[in-house]
Structures are given as structure tokens and as C-alpha cells.
Amino acid sequence: MEKFTHEILDRLEKLEQKYAVMGQNMLSYLDGLLHAEYLTYWDYIHLDTLLSLQNPRTPIHDENIFITYHQITELYFKLILQSVERLNMEAQPTGQLYKRQVERINRYFENLIQSFDIMVEGMDKDEFLKFRMSLLPASGFQSAQYRMIEIMSTDLHHLVHFSKREEAGPDAPIVKQCELLYWRWGASELATGKKTLTLRQFEEKYAETFIHFAEKAVTTNLWQLYLRLPEADRQDQELIALLKQHDLNANVRWPLSHFRSAVRHLDNKPQVIEATGGTNWQKYLPPKNQRIVFYPELWSAEELEAWGKTVHF
């Protein structure tokens, strides 16, 4: 019988110390390990469950593409929020950690942007126009995680509709700023100005959540975390470039990707087809119309004036 190696004895000692701190008996855990099954890939990622989550509302083939891509998008959004949460785990994040997390955020966004041709060219237009009517009044507009990414990226007053910024500036109550967020104007009926069902559903489910989230983000959003970095880190041009890239990704490139898809599928000249949620996509999606900038302090006056007018792909 072979003797235990030094490495095995060292690990056993560390395990015993770990369990002793918590008042646990290491032998009991070793007994459990004896009977545990080996982990498999499909169990670890819950593959069977994952593949069962695509439930199209029609038998039209391309609807499966549509729903799968939106689920992938939400998983990337989860990773983006996780990166901001990682920074907030530290009482004082370092410039190195901050830079690494913003790099990750940019990578997630860029993977989504680069893959959006799945939505633009990867579906048959005729099939899309058929199955989309079964989705009413649901809309990608109702992505709560994306709204949380916006809130966690910047001070909230930067997300107020441009026509209301004097009314709800940086000193306005959070509740007031939330009432005037730019995207609320994207889901109002053109003829009457009334809220669409899409917006009413969204607000009923998430309005209170967004207020609480925004209150927390006053001190924990990416901009406030940046301002707390040491001066040398705040002057790091590579870090500044990463923040500007995030600004472009979220507020220019990502909306333009959706705009390209809408033009491809909904601009059925001479008729323009409404979005499923009733959103005015022609005015809502182009970033030059929204003028949302997370970090205006990092851009020149000329760059801000040209915001969204140049395609950044």
C-alpha cells in the first residue's frame, strides 16, 4: 500500500483546519465524498434544462432563432452586471481591478454587437413578420437587466430625457428622475402620447425595483467608483478609453444594431411596420435622437455634438 504523499497530507491538514473553524468534522465530509457521483458537463451547466427553455409561440422555424438569441443576450447582461457587482465588493477598488472589469464589460457588449447579424440577416424576413404578431405586446424594450446596466453605468440624471433635464437635474430626487427616464418616451403612442401596454406592463413589474436600484447606484455606479480612484488612475488614458468604449457600445453601437434590424425587417416601403411593443422605433432607436451619454465629462464638445451621427462599428 502506497504511503500518503506530502502533498496529500498537506491538503488533509488544510481541510481539517478549514472544517474545524466552522465546528465541522472533516471525516463526515470525506465520507460524503466517498459516495458522491462524478460531476458531468451536462449536469454542471444544466444542459437539459437550458435546452428546454426555448418555447416558441408558433411553429415557424425562425422564431427559435429569435428567442434563443434574446436569451443569450440576457445572459451577457447578467455578466455585465456581475462585473459592476465585483467592483462593489471592494471597499476601495484599485485602478487595476476597475480596468479589468470594464474590459470585461466591453468584451461582453462587443460580442453581442458583433453577433447581432443573427437578428439582422440570420432570420427570414417573411417568417419574422409572421411570428412577431404572436409576441404582442412583448418587446425587447422590456429588458429590466439592460435598464439596470444603464443605471449602474452613470449618474441617473444622464438618463433623463433630454427635454426634461432642466426639470430633473443631478439634485432632483431619485423618484423624480426615474419618472423622466428617456426610454419612457420610446413606448408612448404616437397619436395620443399615452403609455403603451408594453410600458404599462413594464412599469407595473419593475418601477419600484428600478427606484431602489437607482438609490443604491447613487454611490455605486461605475462613474462614482471611477471618481473614487486615486488621481493617477483617473488620469490613466487606457482606463479613460475603456470607459469611453463602454459609452459608445451601450449608447451608440448597441442601439444602432437594433435600428439596423428594425430597418431590415420593419421598413417595408412604402409601409413602415410598428414594433411589437408599439414603440416608435424610428425615433427611439437612433442614438442621435436620444443623446444619452454616460460620461459627458470624458468627451469633447465636438464629439458630443456629433454623438450617434457616425456609425461606430
C-alpha contacts under 8 A as a table, 3 or more apart, distances in Angstrom:
res1	aa1	res2	aa2	distance
4	F	8	I	6.05
4	F	9	L	6.42
5	T	8	I	5.29
5	T	9	L	6.35
6	H	9	L	5.19
6	H	10	D	6.01
7	E	10	D	5.09
7	E	11	R	6.27
8	I	11	R	5.15
8	I	12	L	6.20
9	L	12	L	5.06
9	L	13	E	6.17
10	D	13	E	5.20
10	D	14	K	6.32
11	R	14	K	5.09
11	R	15	L	6.09
12	L	15	L	5.02
12	L	16	E	6.10
13	E	16	E	5.11
13	E	17	Q	6.28
14	K	17	Q	5.07
14	K	18	K	6.14
15	L	18	K	4.98
15	L	19	Y	6.26
15	L	26	M	6.98
16	E	19	Y	5.37
16	E	20	A	5.94
16	E	25	N	7.80
16	E	26	M	5.60
17	Q	20	A	5.08
17	Q	21	V	6.31
18	K	21	V	5.58
18	K	22	M	7.11
19	Y	22	M	5.31
19	Y	23	G	6.25
19	Y	24	Q	4.82
19	Y	25	N	6.30
19	Y	26	M	5.85
20	A	23	G	4.82
20	A	24	Q	5.46
20	A	25	N	6.83
20	A	26	M	7.62
21	V	24	Q	7.48
25	N	28	S	5.59
25	N	29	Y	7.05
26	M	29	Y	5.25
26	M	30	L	6.33
27	L	30	L	4.94
27	L	31	D	6.13
28	S	31	D	5.08
28	S	32	G	6.37
29	Y	32	G	4.98
29	Y	33	L	6.25
30	L	33	L	4.91
30	L	34	L	6.35
31	D	34	L	5.18
31	D	35	H	6.96
32	G	35	H	5.49
32	G	36	A	6.25
33	L	36	A	5.06
39	L	43	D	6.95
39	L	44	Y	6.85
40	T	43	D	5.36
40	T	44	Y	6.12
41	Y	44	Y	5.13
41	Y	45	I	6.39
42	W	45	I	5.61
42	W	46	H	5.69
42	W	47	L	4.93
42	W	48	D	7.26
43	D	46	H	4.84
43	D	47	L	6.54
44	Y	47	L	7.79
45	I	50	L	7.92
46	H	49	T	5.43
46	H	50	L	6.08
47	L	50	L	4.94
47	L	51	L	6.11
48	D	51	L	5.32
48	D	52	S	6.28
49	T	52	S	5.10
49	T	53	L	6.60
50	L	53	L	5.53
51	L	54	Q	6.60
52	S	55	N	7.42
54	Q	64	N	6.79
54	Q	67	I	6.54
54	Q	68	T	6.49
55	N	64	N	7.75
55	N	67	I	7.98
56	P	59	P	7.16
56	P	63	E	6.16
56	P	64	N	6.09
56	P	67	I	7.21
57	R	131	F	7.80
57	R	134	S	6.56
57	R	135	L	7.60
58	T	63	E	7.34
58	T	131	F	6.33
58	T	134	S	7.29
59	P	63	E	7.92
60	I	63	E	5.88
60	I	64	N	7.97
60	I	127	E	6.65
60	I	130	K	7.98
60	I	131	F	6.53
61	H	64	N	6.14
61	H	65	I	7.78
61	H	127	E	7.73
62	D	65	I	5.16
62	D	66	F	6.55
62	D	123	M	5.96
62	D	124	D	6.98
62	D	127	E	6.46
62	D	128	F	6.86
63	E	66	F	4.96
63	E	67	I	6.26
63	E	127	E	7.89
63	E	128	F	7.05
63	E	131	F	6.51
64	N	67	I	5.32
64	N	68	T	5.98
65	I	68	T	5.27
65	I	69	Y	6.09
65	I	118	I	7.95
65	I	123	M	7.33
66	F	69	Y	5.48
66	F	70	H	6.41
66	F	119	M	7.04
66	F	123	M	7.94
67	I	70	H	5.21
67	I	71	Q	6.27
68	T	71	Q	5.15
68	T	72	I	6.26
69	Y	72	I	5.02
69	Y	73	T	6.16
69	Y	118	I	7.72
69	Y	119	M	7.83
70	H	73	T	4.92
70	H	74	E	6.35
71	Q	74	E	5.18
71	Q	75	L	6.42
72	I	75	L	5.14
72	I	76	Y	6.42
73	T	76	Y	5.18
73	T	77	F	6.27
73	T	112	L	6.85
74	E	77	F	4.88
74	E	78	K	6.24
74	E	143	S	7.93
74	E	145	Q	7.18
75	L	78	K	5.00
75	L	79	L	6.52
76	Y	79	L	5.04
76	Y	80	I	6.33
76	Y	108	Y	6.09
76	Y	109	F	7.67
76	Y	112	L	7.79
77	F	80	I	5.02
77	F	81	L	6.31
77	F	108	Y	7.95
77	F	145	Q	6.22
77	F	146	Y	6.55
77	F	149	I	7.52
78	K	81	L	5.25
78	K	82	Q	6.13
78	K	145	Q	7.11
79	L	82	Q	4.86
79	L	83	S	6.35
79	L	105	I	7.75
79	L	108	Y	7.55
80	I	83	S	5.26
80	I	84	V	6.81
80	I	104	R	7.52
80	I	105	I	5.18
80	I	108	Y	6.86
80	I	149	I	7.30
81	L	84	V	5.25
81	L	85	E	6.22
81	L	145	Q	7.95
81	L	148	M	7.76
81	L	149	I	6.26
81	L	152	M	7.90
82	Q	85	E	4.88
82	Q	86	R	6.07
83	S	86	R	5.04
83	S	87	L	6.63
83	S	101	Q	5.41
83	S	102	V	7.47
83	S	104	R	7.18
83	S	105	I	6.74
84	V	87	L	5.27
84	V	88	N	6.53
84	V	101	Q	7.18
84	V	152	M	7.37
84	V	221	N	7.68
84	V	222	L	7.05
85	E	88	N	5.04
85	E	89	M	6.40
86	R	89	M	5.23
86	R	90	E	7.50
86	R	101	Q	7.77
87	L	90	E	5.90
87	L	93	P	6.05
87	L	97	L	7.28
87	L	98	Y	6.60
87	L	101	Q	7.37
88	N	91	A	7.03
88	N	93	P	7.53
88	N	220	T	6.65
90	E	93	P	5.23
92	Q	228	R	7.69
92	Q	229	L	7.73
93	P	97	L	6.28
93	P	98	Y	6.47
93	P	225	L	7.84
93	P	229	L	7.40
94	T	97	L	5.26
94	T	98	Y	6.15
94	T	229	L	6.86
95	G	98	Y	5.01
95	G	99	K	6.01
95	G	229	L	6.43
95	G	230	P	7.67
95	G	233	D	5.44
96	Q	99	K	5.20
96	Q	100	R	6.20
97	L	100	R	5.08
97	L	101	Q	6.27
98	Y	101	Q	5.35
98	Y	102	V	6.29
98	Y	226	Y	7.86
99	K	102	V	5.24
99	K	103	E	6.09
99	K	239	L	5.79
99	K	242	L	7.45
100	R	103	E	5.10
100	R	104	R	6.39
101	Q	104	R	5.02
101	Q	105	I	6.29
102	V	105	I	4.89
102	V	106	N	6.14
102	V	242	L	6.51
102	V	243	L	6.98
102	V	246	H	7.56
103	E	106	N	5.15
103	E	107	R	6.15
103	E	242	L	6.63
104	R	107	R	4.98
104	R	108	Y	6.23
105	I	108	Y	5.26
105	I	109	F	6.30
105	I	246	H	7.31
106	N	109	F	5.16
106	N	110	E	5.97
106	N	242	L	7.56
106	N	245	Q	6.98
106	N	246	H	5.66
106	N	249	N	7.31
107	R	110	E	5.12
107	R	111	N	6.12
108	Y	111	N	5.27
108	Y	112	L	6.46
109	F	112	L	5.15
109	F	113	I	6.16
109	F	249	N	6.46
109	F	250	A	7.42
109	F	254	W	7.82
110	E	113	I	4.94
110	E	114	Q	5.90
110	E	249	N	7.09
111	N	114	Q	5.26
111	N	115	S	6.06
112	L	115	S	5.17
112	L	116	F	6.11
113	I	116	F	5.28
113	I	249	N	7.99
113	I	253	R	7.01
113	I	254	W	5.97
113	I	257	S	6.61
114	Q	117	D	7.12
115	S	118	I	6.03
116	F	119	M	5.38
116	F	120	V	6.45
116	F	257	S	6.53
117	D	120	V	4.54
117	D	121	E	5.29
117	D	122	G	6.15
118	I	121	E	5.86
118	I	122	G	4.19
118	I	123	M	6.92
119	M	122	G	5.50
119	M	123	M	6.25
119	M	261	S	6.34
120	V	123	M	6.99
120	V	260	R	6.76
120	V	261	S	4.51
120	V	264	R	6.47
120	V	265	H	7.81
121	E	124	D	7.59
123	M	127	E	7.51
123	M	128	F	6.84
124	D	127	E	5.33
124	D	128	F	6.19
125	K	128	F	5.06
125	K	129	L	6.22
125	K	264	R	7.83
125	K	265	H	5.76
126	D	129	L	5.23
126	D	130	K	6.43
127	E	130	K	5.16
127	E	131	F	6.37
128	F	131	F	5.47
128	F	132	R	5.83
128	F	265	H	7.50
129	L	132	R	5.52
129	L	133	M	7.13
129	L	265	H	7.36
130	K	133	M	6.19
130	K	134	S	7.92
131	F	134	S	5.51
131	F	135	L	7.26
132	R	135	L	5.30
132	R	136	L	7.33
132	R	276	T	6.87
133	M	136	L	5.85
133	M	276	T	7.02
135	L	138	A	5.59
135	L	139	S	7.82
135	L	276	T	6.85
136	L	139	S	7.71
136	L	276	T	5.39
136	L	277	G	6.49
137	P	197	L	6.83
137	P	198	T	5.65
137	P	276	T	5.65
137	P	277	G	4.78
137	P	278	G	7.51
138	A	142	Q	7.36
138	A	198	T	6.35
138	A	276	T	6.54
138	A	277	G	5.68
139	S	142	Q	5.68
139	S	198	T	7.09
139	S	275	A	7.91
139	S	276	T	6.09
139	S	277	G	5.03
140	G	143	S	5.67
141	F	277	G	7.60
142	Q	198	T	7.47
142	Q	199	L	7.73
142	Q	202	F	5.97
143	S	146	Y	5.48
143	S	147	R	6.76
144	A	147	R	5.16
144	A	148	M	6.26
144	A	206	Y	7.26
145	Q	148	M	4.94
145	Q	149	I	6.23
146	Y	149	I	4.98
146	Y	150	E	6.42
147	R	150	E	5.11
147	R	151	I	6.28
148	M	151	I	4.97
148	M	152	M	6.01
148	M	210	F	7.35
148	M	213	F	7.46
149	I	152	M	5.11
149	I	153	S	6.06
150	E	153	S	5.19
150	E	154	T	6.83
150	E	159	L	7.72
151	I	154	T	6.07
151	I	155	D	7.22
151	I	156	L	6.14
151	I	159	L	7.84
151	I	213	F	7.77
151	I	214	A	6.20
151	I	217	A	6.84
151	I	221	N	7.22
152	M	155	D	7.99
152	M	214	A	7.75
152	M	217	A	5.83
152	M	220	T	7.23
152	M	221	N	4.41
152	M	222	L	6.21
153	S	221	N	5.37
153	S	222	L	4.89
153	S	223	W	6.50
153	S	294	F	6.65
154	T	158	H	6.97
154	T	221	N	5.78
154	T	222	L	6.09
154	T	223	W	5.33
154	T	224	Q	7.66
154	T	294	F	5.20
154	T	295	Y	7.02
155	D	158	H	5.99
155	D	159	L	7.80
155	D	170	P	7.75
155	D	217	A	7.86
155	D	218	V	6.63
155	D	221	N	7.02
155	D	223	W	6.94
155	D	224	Q	7.69
155	D	294	F	7.60
156	L	159	L	5.48
156	L	160	V	7.12
156	L	170	P	7.57
156	L	174	I	7.77
156	L	177	Q	6.98
156	L	178	C	7.98
156	L	214	A	7.17
156	L	218	V	7.60
157	H	160	V	5.24
157	H	165	R	7.16
157	H	168	A	6.74
157	H	169	G	5.59
157	H	170	P	5.33
157	H	177	Q	6.32
158	H	292	I	6.70
158	H	293	V	6.68
158	H	294	F	6.37
159	L	181	L	5.56
159	L	182	Y	6.01
159	L	292	I	6.26
159	L	293	V	7.90
159	L	294	F	7.89
160	V	164	K	6.52
160	V	165	R	6.00
160	V	168	A	7.17
160	V	177	Q	6.29
160	V	178	C	7.62
160	V	180	L	5.40
160	V	181	L	4.20
160	V	182	Y	5.12
161	H	164	K	5.38
161	H	165	R	6.46
161	H	180	L	6.13
161	H	181	L	5.50
161	H	182	Y	3.87
161	H	183	W	7.60
161	H	185	W	7.79
161	H	290	Q	7.36
162	F	165	R	5.50
162	F	182	Y	7.31
162	F	290	Q	7.18
162	F	291	R	6.97
163	S	166	E	7.72
164	K	167	E	5.17
164	K	168	A	6.23
164	K	180	L	6.83
165	R	168	A	5.03
165	R	169	G	5.41
166	E	169	G	5.70
167	E	172	A	7.98
168	A	171	D	7.48
168	A	172	A	5.17
168	A	173	P	7.92
168	A	176	K	6.67
168	A	177	Q	5.59
168	A	180	L	7.52
169	G	172	A	5.48
169	G	177	Q	7.77
172	A	176	K	6.48
172	A	177	Q	6.57
173	P	176	K	5.29
173	P	177	Q	6.43
174	I	177	Q	5.09
174	I	178	C	6.09
174	I	211	I	6.94
174	I	214	A	7.01
174	I	215	E	6.61
175	V	178	C	5.12
175	V	179	E	6.34
175	V	211	I	6.32
176	K	179	E	5.16
176	K	180	L	6.67
177	Q	180	L	5.24
177	Q	181	L	6.34
178	C	181	L	5.37
178	C	210	F	7.68
178	C	211	I	6.68
180	L	184	R	7.15
181	L	184	R	6.00
182	Y	185	W	5.90
182	Y	186	G	7.38
182	Y	290	Q	7.20
183	W	186	G	5.04
183	W	187	A	7.14
183	W	284	Y	7.78
184	R	187	A	5.77
184	R	188	S	7.12
184	R	199	L	7.23
185	W	188	S	5.64
185	W	284	Y	7.80
186	G	279	T	5.49
186	G	280	N	5.91
186	G	281	W	7.35
186	G	283	K	7.67
186	G	284	Y	5.10
187	A	195	K	6.28
187	A	196	T	5.77
187	A	198	T	7.07
187	A	199	L	5.81
187	A	277	G	7.32
187	A	278	G	6.40
187	A	279	T	4.43
187	A	280	N	6.67
188	S	192	T	7.97
188	S	193	G	5.26
188	S	194	K	5.35
188	S	195	K	4.50
188	S	196	T	5.38
188	S	199	L	7.67
188	S	278	G	7.54
188	S	279	T	6.61
188	S	280	N	7.52
189	E	192	T	5.64
189	E	193	G	4.90
189	E	194	K	5.40
189	E	195	K	6.29
189	E	196	T	6.03
189	E	278	G	6.92
189	E	279	T	7.41
189	E	280	N	7.66
190	L	193	G	5.69
190	L	280	N	7.14
195	K	198	T	7.91
195	K	199	L	5.99
195	K	200	R	6.43
196	T	199	L	5.28
196	T	200	R	6.31
196	T	277	G	7.37
196	T	278	G	6.45
196	T	279	T	7.82
197	L	200	R	4.97
197	L	201	Q	6.00
197	L	277	G	7.56
198	T	201	Q	5.34
198	T	202	F	6.25
198	T	277	G	5.31
198	T	278	G	7.29
199	L	202	F	4.99
199	L	203	E	6.10
200	R	203	E	5.23
200	R	204	E	6.10
201	Q	204	E	5.21
201	Q	205	K	6.38
202	F	205	K	5.39
202	F	206	Y	5.99
202	F	207	A	7.42
203	E	206	Y	5.22
203	E	207	A	4.62
204	E	207	A	6.20
205	K	208	E	7.89
206	Y	209	T	5.00
206	Y	210	F	6.07
207	A	210	F	5.28
207	A	211	I	6.47
208	E	211	I	5.15
208	E	212	H	6.38
209	T	212	H	5.31
209	T	213	F	6.03
210	F	213	F	4.93
210	F	214	A	5.89
211	I	214	A	5.11
211	I	215	E	6.18
212	H	215	E	5.13
212	H	216	K	6.40
213	F	216	K	5.25
213	F	217	A	6.18
214	A	217	A	4.85
214	A	218	V	6.40
215	E	218	V	5.56
216	K	219	T	6.63
216	K	220	T	6.59
217	A	220	T	4.59
217	A	221	N	4.92
218	V	221	N	6.45
218	V	224	Q	7.65
219	T	224	Q	5.85
219	T	225	L	7.48
220	T	224	Q	6.19
220	T	225	L	6.22
221	N	224	Q	5.48
221	N	225	L	6.25
222	L	225	L	5.09
222	L	226	Y	6.10
223	W	226	Y	4.97
223	W	227	L	6.28
223	W	295	Y	7.46
224	Q	227	L	5.05
224	Q	228	R	6.46
225	L	228	R	5.23
225	L	229	L	6.73
226	Y	229	L	5.36
226	Y	234	R	6.82
227	L	234	R	7.20
229	L	233	D	6.10
229	L	234	R	6.20
230	P	233	D	5.42
230	P	234	R	6.42
231	E	234	R	5.05
231	E	235	Q	6.31
232	A	235	Q	5.24
232	A	236	D	6.43
233	D	236	D	5.02
233	D	239	L	7.59
234	R	239	L	7.53
234	R	240	I	7.43
235	Q	240	I	7.46
236	D	239	L	5.37
236	D	240	I	6.34
237	Q	240	I	4.97
237	Q	241	A	6.02
238	E	241	A	5.06
238	E	242	L	6.30
239	L	242	L	5.05
239	L	243	L	6.44
240	I	243	L	5.18
240	I	244	K	6.25
240	I	298	L	7.41
241	A	244	K	5.05
241	A	245	Q	6.07
242	L	245	Q	4.99
242	L	246	H	6.29
243	L	246	H	5.06
243	L	247	D	6.27
243	L	295	Y	7.78
244	K	247	D	4.91
244	K	248	L	6.26
244	K	295	Y	7.28
244	K	298	L	7.17
244	K	299	W	7.98
245	Q	248	L	5.10
245	Q	249	N	6.01
246	H	249	N	5.02
246	H	250	A	6.07
247	D	250	A	5.49
247	D	251	N	5.84
247	D	252	V	7.68
247	D	293	V	6.49
247	D	294	F	5.80
247	D	295	Y	6.95
248	L	251	N	5.32
248	L	252	V	5.03
248	L	253	R	6.10
248	L	312	H	7.61
249	N	252	V	5.83
249	N	253	R	4.87
249	N	254	W	5.73
250	A	253	R	6.50
250	A	254	W	5.48
250	A	255	P	7.32
251	N	254	W	6.45
251	N	255	P	6.35
251	N	287	P	6.39
251	N	292	I	6.29
251	N	293	V	6.70
252	V	255	P	5.62
252	V	256	L	6.00
252	V	286	P	7.98
252	V	287	P	5.48
252	V	307	W	7.93
252	V	308	G	5.58
252	V	311	V	7.73
252	V	312	H	7.22
253	R	256	L	5.11
253	R	257	S	6.16
253	R	311	V	7.27
253	R	312	H	6.01
253	R	313	F	6.54
254	W	257	S	5.13
254	W	258	H	6.65
255	P	258	H	5.16
255	P	259	F	6.18
255	P	285	L	5.61
255	P	286	P	6.56
255	P	287	P	6.47
256	L	259	F	4.75
256	L	260	R	6.08
256	L	285	L	6.87
256	L	286	P	6.26
256	L	287	P	7.10
256	L	311	V	7.76
257	S	260	R	5.24
257	S	261	S	6.42
258	H	261	S	5.05
258	H	262	A	6.15
258	H	285	L	7.04
259	F	262	A	5.00
259	F	263	V	6.11
259	F	281	W	7.50
259	F	282	Q	7.78
259	F	285	L	5.66
259	F	286	P	6.59
260	R	263	V	5.15
260	R	264	R	6.11
261	S	264	R	5.02
261	S	265	H	6.19
262	A	265	H	5.27
262	A	266	L	5.22
262	A	267	D	6.87
262	A	281	W	7.51
263	V	266	L	5.46
263	V	267	D	4.78
264	R	267	D	6.35
265	H	268	N	7.15
266	L	272	V	6.01
266	L	273	I	4.91
266	L	274	E	7.07
266	L	275	A	7.59
267	D	270	P	7.97
267	D	271	Q	6.85
267	D	272	V	4.79
267	D	273	I	6.30
268	N	271	Q	5.20
268	N	272	V	5.43
268	N	273	I	6.73
269	K	272	V	6.27
274	E	278	G	6.02
274	E	279	T	7.16
274	E	280	N	7.14
274	E	281	W	7.57
275	A	278	G	5.18
275	A	279	T	5.68
275	A	280	N	7.16
275	A	281	W	6.64
276	T	279	T	7.45
279	T	284	Y	7.38
280	N	283	K	5.79
280	N	284	Y	5.76
281	W	284	Y	4.82
281	W	285	L	5.34
282	Q	285	L	6.22
282	Q	286	P	7.05
283	K	286	P	6.30
283	K	289	N	6.55
284	Y	287	P	7.86
284	Y	289	N	7.05
284	Y	290	Q	6.93
285	L	289	N	7.80
285	L	290	Q	7.81
286	P	289	N	5.65
286	P	290	Q	7.00
286	P	308	G	7.31
287	P	290	Q	5.12
287	P	291	R	5.99
287	P	292	I	7.20
287	P	307	W	7.43
287	P	308	G	4.93
287	P	309	K	7.76
288	K	291	R	5.50
288	K	306	A	7.92
288	K	307	W	5.89
288	K	308	G	4.35
288	K	309	K	5.75
291	R	307	W	6.86
291	R	308	G	7.56
293	V	296	P	5.85
295	Y	298	L	5.68
295	Y	299	W	7.31
296	P	299	W	5.41
296	P	300	S	8.00
296	P	304	L	7.36
297	E	300	S	7.88
299	W	303	E	6.02
299	W	304	L	6.40
300	S	303	E	5.15
300	S	304	L	6.28
301	A	304	L	5.16
301	A	305	E	6.13
302	E	305	E	5.06
302	E	306	A	6.33
303	E	306	A	5.18
303	E	307	W	6.04
304	L	307	W	4.95
306	A	309	K	5.50
306	A	310	T	7.13
307	W	310	T	7.22
308	G	311	V	6.93
